[in-house]
């Protein structure tokens, strides 16, 4: 079945002006995603995953932030050129975002019910009674028992897992076509994490919603996403279908990340590989490939020229000069 493009990003760049200089947080990110697709965005902390999505939603304060792109098209509309009021109408209704820590995202002095009702009354023109009924349905949908009676509870009366479920319910309240989840399970224990992931998978299939899942955990993405984008120092280094990425990584950084994961079929006494060195300072990126100083395959060209993101196989793009199978230039 042919799927329409829902989001098309071309050459997104985001920088922050600081006293120390200009921080190049996102450097020329380009990709498209499709209706109903589940896309994982992975990479180390500070690689630009979250900032790229906040840029798409125009949630960064300008200045100090500066967001530029050839376009960020959502359902054919360029989000960067929309008036502020129209952008506000898209946030929460057509694009929703779940953040990492629900305790800092939920308002502690408002009830869960009030916070669930607000977007429906704002975007869908629901009455308070209609919004309350729908809010109870949403809490029940995300697995909160006695949902109707919990509407008048405050966030501190919910456990961490229940708060995250409430955030998911809030994100789904206006039936968005795109849900962005920014490391929503990081602060939860492994059992609750698995429940939240299963919940999101089930809900996405039920309502045919596109999903962007931002994480540094490659294990989470393996069971959730159809396609994975790997970011490093503000740029995309690899973009592939999930089975291709895990079975045949083509970028040295992706290969190194996968080698650092514990494996259930590995030898118990085997040590995990690490990636030597640190990510570059975004105030002053190296001349060539940003990963070159840490890369076991780096050649002279890597240190001089920035590689271009290009397709090396069907639906598999990498940003690298080297063929890691031969160790030679591609």
KAWO-V296156 format. One record per backbone hydrogen bond with DSSP energy under -0.5 kcal/mol. CO is the residue of the C=O (numbers start at 0). NH is the residue of the N-H. Records with the same first field share a line. If there is no record, write none. Layout:
CO: NH, NH
This chain:
3: 34
5: 74
6: 32
7: 72
8: 30
9: 69, 70
11: 27, 28
12: 67
13: 24, 25
14: 65
15: 17, 22
17: 20
20: 17, 22
21: 23
22: 15, 24
25: 13, 27
28: 11
30: 8
32: 5, 6
33: 36
36: 38, 210
37: 225, 226
38: 212
39: 41, 228
40: 214
41: 230
43: 46
46: 233
47: 51
48: 52
49: 53
50: 54
51: 55
52: 56
53: 58
54: 57
60: 64
63: 16
65: 14
67: 12
70: 9
71: 73, 78
72: 7, 74
73: 76
76: 73, 78
77: 80, 81
78: 81
82: 86
83: 87
84: 88
85: 89
86: 90
89: 92, 93, 94
93: 176, 177
94: 91
95: 179
97: 181
99: 101
100: 103, 104
101: 105
105: 107
106: 109
109: 154
110: 114
111: 115
112: 116
113: 117
114: 118
115: 119
116: 120
117: 121
118: 122, 123
119: 123, 125
126: 130
127: 131
128: 132
129: 133
130: 134
131: 135
132: 136
133: 137
134: 138
135: 139
136: 140
137: 141
138: 143
139: 142
142: 144
145: 148, 149
146: 149, 150
147: 150
149: 152
150: 112
152: 111
153: 156
154: 157
158: 162
159: 163
160: 164
161: 165
162: 166
163: 167
164: 168
165: 169
166: 170
167: 171
168: 172
169: 172
171: 174
176: 209
177: 95
178: 180, 211
179: 97, 181
180: 182, 213
182: 185
184: 187
188: 192
189: 193
190: 194
191: 195
192: 196
193: 197
194: 198
195: 199
196: 200
197: 201
198: 202
199: 203
200: 204
201: 205
202: 206
203: 207, 208
209: 178
210: 38, 212
211: 180, 213
212: 40
213: 182
214: 42
215: 217
216: 220
217: 221
218: 222
219: 222
220: 223, 224
225: 241
226: 39
227: 239
228: 41
229: 236, 237
231: 234
233: 26
234: 231
236: 318
237: 229
238: 316
239: 227
240: 244
241: 245
242: 246
243: 247
250: 254
251: 255
252: 256
253: 257
254: 258
255: 259
256: 259
257: 260
258: 272
262: 265
266: 269
273: 275
279: 281
280: 283
281: 23
288: 291
290: 293, 294
291: 294
294: 297
298: 301, 302
299: 302, 303
300: 303, 304
301: 288
302: 287
307: 309
309: 317
312: 315
314: 240
315: 311, 312
316: 238
317: 309, 319
320: 329
321: 323
322: 325, 326, 327
327: 322
